[in-house]
Amino acid sequence: MDNTKLKGRMSGKVQELQQPAGDQNITVASAAAASLAPVESSYLALNNNALDIIRANLKSQPLTLDLFDIVKSPSGGSTIFEVPGLTGNEAATELSGIVLDYTTPRAYWDTPDPVEGTPPVCMSQNSIISHDGKSCALCPYNDFGSKDGDSNAKACKESVLLFLLRPNSIIPLLVRVPVTSKPRFLKYSTRLLSTLTPISSVVTKITLEKATSKQGKPYALFNFQTVGTLSPEEAAQARTFGQQFMEIVNAAQMMPELAEAS
């Protein structure tokens, strides 16, 4: 090999070693995202006329949360979801789709076991400011152990409400994530954020695993995993659809339904 070619190769190696760490991280993150399987164009809601159909069918009526199908955390430590369907509830070991958006509601009832559907005494849509403008962080019902003397639970019930868009529906499925799994979801969304990946640009799979509380009671923990990426075109469509759909939802001012007793 002549000296000219050798100098050229050595110069290239030096430039690679001098590459900023940030650029290397971006390269690694891009490679990781590229390794995920691309998603086929099977999402009905990403069609151009999906929002027009929704608006036409609503006929100016509010799109309140009680019109949505909702999946809650199963009781007794079960790892099977009950998903509402046309013929009744259907059992599912996992849920997959695009998380268009999510809220972090919380609510307080002045009775330990409120009847399902009972409106709370106090509530918040974002777990930061209550409906009457007070700080949730300063509320005594936000303190650990405020629920009762036998546990470290808070009297004010927290959760995460996911708007999960599935391939064969233009209306998202609501998935209520309990407070025990709230840190897991926030960590998952932060991991996506660390690689500049919008949560609405990937397909998320949700599964359950059995756990036991300190009091010996079984319950289900949620797991979140990215199983595919949308194409740039689909990601843009999902972002636009999500923003416009949530405008319809937020216009209904559905705060009470965000925190129903269950």
C-alpha positions in Angstrom: 0.0 0.0 0.0 1.5 3.4 -1.0 1.9 6.2 1.5 -0.9 8.3 0.0 -3.6 5.6 0.6 -2.2 4.8 4.1 -2.4 8.5 5.1 -6.0 8.7 3.8 -7.1 5.7 5.9 -5.3 7.0 9.0 -7.0 10.4 8.6 -10.4 8.8 8.4 -9.8 6.8 11.6 -8.7 10.0 13.4 -11.9 11.8 12.3 -14.0 8.9 13.7 -12.2 9.1 17.0 -12.8 12.8 17.2 -16.5 12.5 16.5 -18.5 14.1 19.4 -20.1 11.7 21.8 -23.5 13.1 21.2 -23.3 12.2 17.5 -22.3 8.7 18.4 -25.3 8.4 20.7 -27.6 9.6 17.9 -26.1 7.0 15.6 -26.6 4.2 18.1 -30.2 5.3 18.8 -31.0 5.5 15.1 -29.6 2.0 14.6 -31.7 0.7 17.5 -34.9 2.3 16.1 -34.1 0.9 12.6 -33.8 -2.7 14.0 -37.5 -2.6 14.9 -39.9 -4.2 12.4 -41.7 -1.6 10.2 -45.4 -1.5 10.6 -47.8 -2.3 7.8 -50.3 0.3 6.8 -53.2 -1.3 8.6 -54.4 1.5 10.8 -57.8 2.6 9.6 -57.7 5.9 11.6 -54.7 7.1 9.5 -56.9 7.3 6.4 -57.5 10.9 5.4 -61.3 10.8 6.0 -61.3 9.2 9.5 -61.8 12.5 11.4 -64.5 13.6 8.9 -66.4 10.3 9.6 -66.1 10.9 13.4 -67.4 14.5 13.2 -70.2 13.5 10.9 -71.3 10.7 13.1 -71.1 12.8 16.3 -73.4 15.4 14.8 -72.1 18.1 17.2 -72.5 15.8 20.2 -69.6 15.7 22.7 -67.3 12.7 22.6 -67.4 11.9 26.3 -65.3 9.2 27.9 -68.3 7.0 28.7 -68.7 6.4 25.0 -65.2 4.8 24.8 -64.4 1.2 25.4 -62.1 1.0 28.5 -59.8 -1.7 29.8 -58.9 -1.7 33.5 -56.4 -3.5 35.5 -57.7 -7.0 36.3 -58.3 -8.0 39.9 -56.7 -10.8 41.9 -53.4 -10.6 40.1 -54.8 -11.9 36.8 -52.6 -11.4 33.8 -55.5 -11.4 31.3 -57.1 -8.2 30.0 -60.9 -8.0 29.5 -61.4 -6.1 26.3 -65.0 -4.9 25.3 -66.1 -6.1 21.9 -69.2 -6.3 19.8 -70.2 -9.7 21.3 -69.1 -8.9 24.9 -65.8 -8.9 26.7 -63.0 -10.7 25.1 -59.9 -12.1 26.9 -56.5 -10.9 25.7 -53.0 -11.6 27.0 -51.7 -8.4 25.4 -52.7 -5.1 23.9 -50.9 -3.5 21.0 -51.3 -0.2 19.2 -50.3 3.5 19.0 -50.5 5.6 22.1 -51.9 8.7 20.6 -51.9 10.6 23.9 -52.3 10.0 27.7 -53.5 11.8 30.8 -52.5 11.4 34.4 -55.7 11.9 36.3 -56.2 11.6 40.1 -59.3 11.7 42.3 -60.3 11.7 46.0 -63.4 10.2 47.5 -64.4 10.8 51.1 -65.5 7.2 51.6 -63.1 4.2 51.5 -65.2 2.2 49.1 -67.2 4.5 46.8 -69.9 3.0 44.6 -68.8 2.6 41.0 -69.8 5.8 39.0 -69.8 8.0 42.1 -68.2 11.4 41.3 -65.2 12.2 43.4 -65.0 15.1 45.9 -61.8 16.4 44.3 -60.1 15.6 41.0 -57.3 16.6 38.7 -56.7 16.0 35.1 -52.9 16.2 35.3 -52.1 15.3 38.9 -50.6 18.7 39.4 -53.5 21.2 39.8 -56.9 20.2 41.2 -60.2 21.2 39.4 -60.5 24.1 41.9 -57.0 25.4 41.3 -55.2 23.9 44.3 -51.7 22.3 44.3 -51.9 18.5 44.4 -48.4 18.3 45.9 -49.5 20.2 49.0 -52.7 18.3 49.6 -52.6 16.0 52.7 -54.5 13.3 50.7 -51.4 13.1 48.5 -49.3 11.9 51.4 -48.3 8.3 51.6 -50.2 6.5 54.3 -53.2 8.9 54.1 -55.6 6.3 52.8 -55.6 4.1 55.9 -53.3 3.1 58.7 -52.6 -0.4 57.4 -50.8 0.6 54.1 -48.6 3.2 52.6 -51.2 4.1 50.0 -52.4 7.6 49.2 -56.0 8.6 49.8 -56.1 10.4 46.5 -56.2 7.8 43.7 -53.7 8.2 40.8 -53.7 6.5 37.4 -52.6 6.9 33.8 -55.2 6.9 31.1 -53.9 5.8 27.7 -55.6 6.5 24.3 -54.5 3.4 22.5 -55.2 3.3 18.8 -55.5 -0.2 17.4 -55.3 -1.1 13.7 -58.9 -1.9 13.0 -60.6 1.0 14.9 -60.7 4.7 14.4 -61.7 5.3 18.1 -58.9 4.6 20.6 -59.2 2.1 23.3 -58.9 3.6 26.8 -56.4 1.7 29.0 -56.4 2.7 32.7 -53.0 2.1 34.2 -53.1 1.9 38.0 -50.8 3.9 40.2 -48.7 0.8 40.9 -47.7 0.7 37.3 -47.6 4.5 36.7 -43.8 4.7 37.3 -43.3 1.9 34.7 -45.2 3.8 32.0 -43.4 7.1 32.8 -40.0 5.3 32.6 -41.0 3.8 29.2 -42.1 7.1 27.8 -38.9 8.7 29.1 -36.8 6.1 27.4 -38.5 7.0 24.1 -37.9 10.6 24.8 -34.2 10.0 25.4 -33.9 9.0 21.7 -36.1 11.8 20.5 -38.8 9.2 19.6 -42.4 10.4 20.0 -44.6 7.9 21.7 -47.1 8.1 18.9 -44.5 7.1 16.3 -44.1 3.5 17.6 -46.3 0.5 18.3 -46.5 -0.3 22.0 -47.3 -3.7 23.4 -48.8 -3.9 26.9 -48.7 -7.1 29.0 -49.3 -8.0 32.6 -47.3 -9.8 35.2 -48.5 -11.1 38.6 -47.1 -9.3 41.7 -47.8 -9.4 45.5 -48.1 -6.4 47.8 -46.4 -6.0 51.1 -49.7 -7.0 52.7 -49.7 -10.3 50.7 -52.4 -9.3 48.2 -51.9 -10.3 44.5 -52.2 -7.6 41.8 -51.1 -7.1 38.2 -48.2 -5.0 37.0 -48.2 -3.5 33.5 -45.3 -4.0 31.1 -44.6 -1.7 28.2 -42.5 -2.6 25.1 -41.9 -1.1 21.7 -42.5 -3.7 19.1 -42.5 -1.7 15.9 -42.0 1.7 14.3 -44.2 3.6 12.0 -42.9 4.8 8.7 -42.2 8.6 8.5 -45.4 9.1 6.6 -47.5 7.1 9.1 -45.8 8.8 12.1 -46.8 12.2 10.7 -50.4 11.0 10.1 -50.6 9.5 13.6 -49.3 12.8 15.1 -51.8 14.9 13.2 -54.7 12.5 13.8 -53.9 12.3 17.5 -53.8 16.1 17.9 -57.0 16.7 16.1 -58.8 13.8 17.8 -57.7 15.0 21.3 -59.1 18.5 20.4 -62.5 16.8 19.9 -62.1 15.0 23.2 -60.9 18.0 25.2 -63.7 20.1 23.8 -66.2 17.8 25.5 -64.8 19.0 28.9 -65.0 15.5 30.3 -63.2 16.0 33.6 -65.6 14.0 35.8 -65.4 10.9 33.7 -61.6 11.0 34.0 -61.9 9.8 37.6 -64.8 7.5 38.1 -64.9 5.2 41.1 -64.2 1.6 40.1 
